[in-house]
Amino acid sequence: MGSLSPETLTLVNPKDLEHLFRSQQKYLNFFFDNLDLTQTLDFTETLLTTQGTIFFTGVGKSGFVAQKISQTLVSLGVKSGFLSPTDALHGDIGILSRSDVLVFFSKSGNTEELLRLVPCARAKGAFLIAVTSSERNGLSVVCDMNVHLPLERELCPFDLAPVTSTAIQMVFGDTVAIALMGARKLTKEEYATNHPAGRIGKSLIFKVKDVMKKKEEIPLCKEGDLIIDQLVELTSKGCGCLLVIDDEHHLIGTFTDGDLRRTLKASREGIFKLTVGEMCNRKPRTIVPNAMAVCAMERMESAPSPVQFLPVVDHENVVIGIVTLHGLVSAGL
């Protein structure tokens, strides 16, 4: 059957679309209202107390759900993996051991590939759990545990396309995963270490010292320097400012390109005689190197007005770096 031409397509009826969403909501509510929480608790506690790895398997759409649930658990620090039922029968089952759990996701519970896998997995000594939506099925009989996911019907008008069944599988698996997260008392910091490249991970892992400019990258000057002599330093380091220091590198103040414009407007040719120290801000916001980078972002955006940079100083107010808003954004914070 070829694709339909634009002339043969009809617009989606808004009422039909609304009806579909309300029907799906009804079918999902049927799942929530009829889920056996005793079975669910036994399932969750079995996963929690597993000494080995929790493997998931499934065929087709249920296989995709099984992979996703496994990845969710891995991101929470739980030893988990997906076992392809086909590959398992050609060598991959060697990864199973007596301390492992194998969870079968299947709507019907009668999928041939999964039923063929059962005796092989049992021979390896793994604990087998069926998660199905049929009242009586082959997997529920041959596995050590069965969890029934109540399914009124598929949203598909023919009650065939697995859309509602996979939705409840996903909701079930992800909810159990979060229950395990709570039971294992996973902290926000521990979660972040499993997501170092994501914004959450970066905000909880990166410190100011990890993202600050240092040494030759810092725009420095002395308070007695003439403003006109420091224009290159002000513009070349890409920070939009100068950090004014004394001979021991203690921070005295800051002078920004905004300060330059205001000074030029007010003094005109008088700017040639003015020193940086005369016009600098002597009470700038600062931050320490071990502060979280996300705290630097918050400090920059705080009242009374946002700033584009923060001098980084140690406990003796010695300048050791500078962190900029552009640098934080570039780091993905």
C-alpha positions in Angstrom: 0.0 0.0 0.0 1.5 3.3 -1.1 1.6 6.6 0.9 -1.5 8.8 0.7 -1.3 11.9 -1.4 -2.1 15.2 0.2 -5.4 15.3 -1.7 -6.6 12.1 -0.1 -5.7 13.1 3.5 -8.4 14.6 5.8 -7.8 16.9 8.7 -7.8 15.5 12.2 -11.2 16.1 13.8 -10.6 18.0 17.1 -13.4 16.2 18.8 -11.9 12.8 17.7 -8.5 13.8 19.0 -9.9 14.9 22.4 -11.9 11.6 22.6 -8.7 9.6 22.0 -6.8 11.4 24.8 -9.8 11.0 27.2 -10.0 7.3 26.3 -6.3 6.8 26.9 -6.7 8.6 30.3 -9.6 6.2 31.1 -7.5 3.1 30.2 -4.6 4.4 32.2 -6.9 5.0 35.2 -8.1 1.4 34.8 -4.5 0.3 35.3 -3.9 2.5 38.4 -7.2 1.5 39.9 -6.7 -2.2 39.5 -2.9 -2.7 40.0 -2.2 -5.2 42.7 0.1 -3.3 45.1 1.0 -6.5 47.0 2.4 -8.0 43.9 4.1 -4.7 43.1 5.7 -4.5 46.6 7.0 -8.0 46.3 8.5 -7.2 42.9 10.1 -4.0 44.1 11.6 -5.6 47.2 12.9 -8.5 45.2 14.8 -6.0 42.9 16.0 -4.1 46.0 17.5 -7.1 47.7 19.0 -8.6 44.6 22.7 -9.3 45.1 23.6 -9.6 41.5 22.4 -7.8 38.3 18.8 -7.1 37.4 18.3 -8.0 33.7 15.3 -7.1 31.6 14.1 -8.8 28.4 11.3 -8.4 26.0 10.4 -8.6 22.3 9.2 -5.8 20.1 7.7 -2.7 21.8 8.0 -4.5 25.2 11.7 -5.0 24.5 12.1 -1.2 24.0 10.4 -0.6 27.3 12.6 -3.2 29.0 15.7 -1.5 27.7 14.5 1.9 28.9 13.7 0.7 32.4 17.1 -1.0 32.6 18.8 2.3 31.5 16.8 4.2 34.2 18.0 1.8 36.9 21.6 2.1 35.7 21.3 5.9 35.9 20.3 5.5 39.5 23.4 3.4 40.3 21.6 0.0 40.2 23.4 -2.9 38.4 21.1 -3.6 35.5 21.2 -4.6 31.8 19.0 -5.6 28.8 19.2 -9.2 27.6 18.0 -9.7 24.0 16.0 -13.0 24.0 17.4 -13.8 20.5 21.1 -13.1 21.4 20.7 -14.8 24.7 20.1 -18.1 22.9 23.2 -17.6 20.9 25.7 -17.0 23.8 24.7 -13.9 25.6 22.9 -15.9 28.3 26.4 -16.6 29.6 26.2 -13.3 31.5 23.4 -14.7 33.8 24.3 -16.1 37.2 22.6 -17.4 40.3 22.6 -14.1 42.0 20.8 -12.3 39.1 17.1 -11.5 38.4 15.7 -11.7 34.9 12.5 -9.7 34.3 10.3 -10.6 31.3 8.2 -7.8 29.9 5.4 -9.1 27.7 1.8 -8.0 27.1 0.5 -11.5 26.3 3.0 -13.6 28.3 2.9 -16.1 25.5 5.7 -14.7 23.3 7.6 -17.7 21.8 11.1 -16.2 22.0 10.6 -15.5 25.7 9.2 -18.9 26.5 12.2 -20.5 24.8 14.5 -18.4 27.0 12.9 -19.5 30.3 14.4 -23.0 30.7 17.8 -21.7 29.6 17.7 -18.9 32.2 16.5 -21.3 34.8 19.4 -23.6 34.1 21.7 -20.6 35.0 20.0 -20.3 38.3 18.6 -16.8 37.9 15.3 -15.7 39.6 12.7 -15.2 36.9 9.9 -12.6 37.0 7.1 -12.2 34.5 5.4 -8.8 34.0 2.4 -9.4 31.8 -1.1 -8.1 31.1 -3.0 -11.4 30.4 -4.7 -13.2 33.2 -3.5 -16.6 32.2 -0.3 -17.0 30.2 2.7 -19.2 29.7 5.2 -16.9 31.4 3.2 -16.5 34.6 3.2 -20.2 35.0 6.9 -21.0 34.4 8.5 -17.9 36.2 9.2 -17.7 39.9 7.0 -14.5 40.2 4.4 -12.9 38.2 3.2 -9.2 38.2 -0.1 -8.5 36.4 -0.4 -5.1 34.8 -4.2 -4.6 34.4 -5.1 -3.6 30.8 -8.7 -2.7 29.9 -7.8 -2.5 26.1 -5.5 -0.9 23.7 -6.3 2.6 22.4 -6.0 1.3 18.9 -9.5 1.0 17.4 -8.8 -2.6 16.5 -7.4 -3.3 20.1 -4.2 -4.5 18.5 -1.5 -1.8 18.3 0.5 -1.9 21.6 0.1 1.7 22.7 -1.7 1.5 26.0 0.0 -1.7 27.1 3.5 -0.2 26.6 2.4 3.0 28.3 1.5 1.1 31.5 4.7 -1.0 31.3 6.7 2.2 31.2 4.7 3.8 34.0 5.1 0.7 36.1 8.8 0.3 35.5 9.7 3.9 36.0 7.6 4.2 39.2 9.3 1.1 40.7 12.7 2.6 39.7 11.9 5.7 41.7 10.8 3.6 44.6 14.2 1.8 44.5 15.8 5.2 44.4 14.1 6.2 47.6 14.7 2.9 49.4 18.4 3.1 48.5 18.5 6.7 49.9 20.2 8.0 46.7 21.3 11.5 47.3 21.2 14.3 44.8 25.0 14.4 44.7 25.2 10.6 44.0 22.6 11.0 41.2 24.7 13.8 39.7 27.8 11.7 39.6 25.9 9.3 37.3 25.1 12.2 34.9 28.3 14.2 34.7 27.6 15.5 31.2 24.1 16.7 31.9 23.1 20.0 33.4 22.1 18.4 36.6 25.4 16.7 37.0 27.4 19.7 36.1 25.5 21.9 38.5 26.2 19.5 41.4 29.8 18.4 40.5 31.6 21.4 39.0 33.1 23.9 41.3 34.2 27.5 40.6 37.9 26.3 40.3 36.9 24.0 37.5 35.5 26.7 35.3 37.4 29.9 36.2 40.0 31.7 34.2 43.4 31.6 35.9 47.0 33.0 35.7 47.6 34.8 32.4 43.9 34.7 31.6 43.0 37.1 34.5 42.8 40.8 33.5 44.9 42.4 36.3 46.1 45.9 37.0 47.3 48.1 39.9 45.3 50.9 41.4 47.9 53.5 40.4 47.7 52.5 36.7 46.2 55.0 34.3 42.9 53.9 32.8 44.1 54.8 29.4 47.2 52.5 29.8 45.0 49.5 30.7 42.6 49.6 27.7 44.3 46.6 26.1 44.2 44.6 29.3 40.5 45.5 29.7 39.5 44.4 26.2 41.9 41.6 25.4 41.1 39.0 28.1 37.4 38.7 27.2 36.1 39.3 30.7 34.8 42.9 30.3 36.6 44.1 33.4 39.9 44.6 35.2 40.6 43.2 38.7 42.5 45.8 40.6 45.1 44.3 43.0 47.9 45.4 45.3 51.5 44.2 45.2 50.6 41.0 47.1 47.7 40.3 44.7 45.0 41.2 47.2 41.8 42.3 45.5 41.2 46.1 45.8 38.3 46.4 43.4 37.0 46.0 39.9 36.8 48.3 36.8 34.4 47.3 34.0 33.9 48.4 30.5 30.7 49.9 31.7 32.8 52.0 34.2 35.0 53.0 31.3 32.0 54.3 29.3 30.6 56.2 32.3 34.0 57.7 33.1 34.6 58.8 29.6 31.1 60.4 29.4 31.7 62.3 32.7 35.3 63.2 32.4 35.9 63.4 28.6 39.6 64.3 28.1 40.1 64.1 31.8 40.1 60.4 31.5 43.8 60.6 30.4 44.8 61.6 33.9 42.6 59.2 35.9 43.9 56.1 37.5 42.0 52.8 37.7 42.0 53.0 41.5 40.2 56.3 41.5 37.2 55.0 39.5 37.0 51.3 40.5 34.3 49.6 42.5 35.9 48.8 45.9 33.1 46.5 47.1 32.7 43.9 44.3 31.0 40.6 44.7 33.5 37.7 45.0 33.4 34.0 45.3 35.8 31.3 46.6 37.3 28.6 44.4 35.6 25.7 46.2 32.1 27.1 45.9 29.8 25.2 43.5 29.8 26.7 40.0 26.0 27.0 40.1 26.3 29.2 43.2 28.5 31.6 41.1 25.7 31.8 38.6 23.2 32.6 41.3 25.4 35.2 42.9 25.9 36.9 39.5 22.1 37.1 39.0 21.3 38.3 42.5 20.1 41.8 43.6 20.6 44.7 43.4 21.6 44.1 39.8 23.1 41.3 37.8 26.9 41.2 37.0 28.8 39.4 34.3 31.8 38.1 36.3 33.0 37.3 39.8 36.6 37.6 41.1 37.7 34.4 42.7 39.7 34.9 45.9 41.1 32.7 48.6 40.6 33.1 52.4 43.1 36.0 52.4 41.4 37.9 49.6 44.1 37.1 47.2 43.0 36.9 43.6 43.4 33.4 42.1 40.9 33.5 39.2 37.9 35.0 37.6 34.6 33.3 36.6 32.4 34.8 33.9 28.8 34.3 33.0 29.9 33.4 29.5 32.2 30.8 30.9 29.5 29.2 33.0 27.1 29.1 30.1 29.8 27.6 27.9 30.3 24.9 30.5 26.6 24.0 30.2 25.5 25.4 33.5 
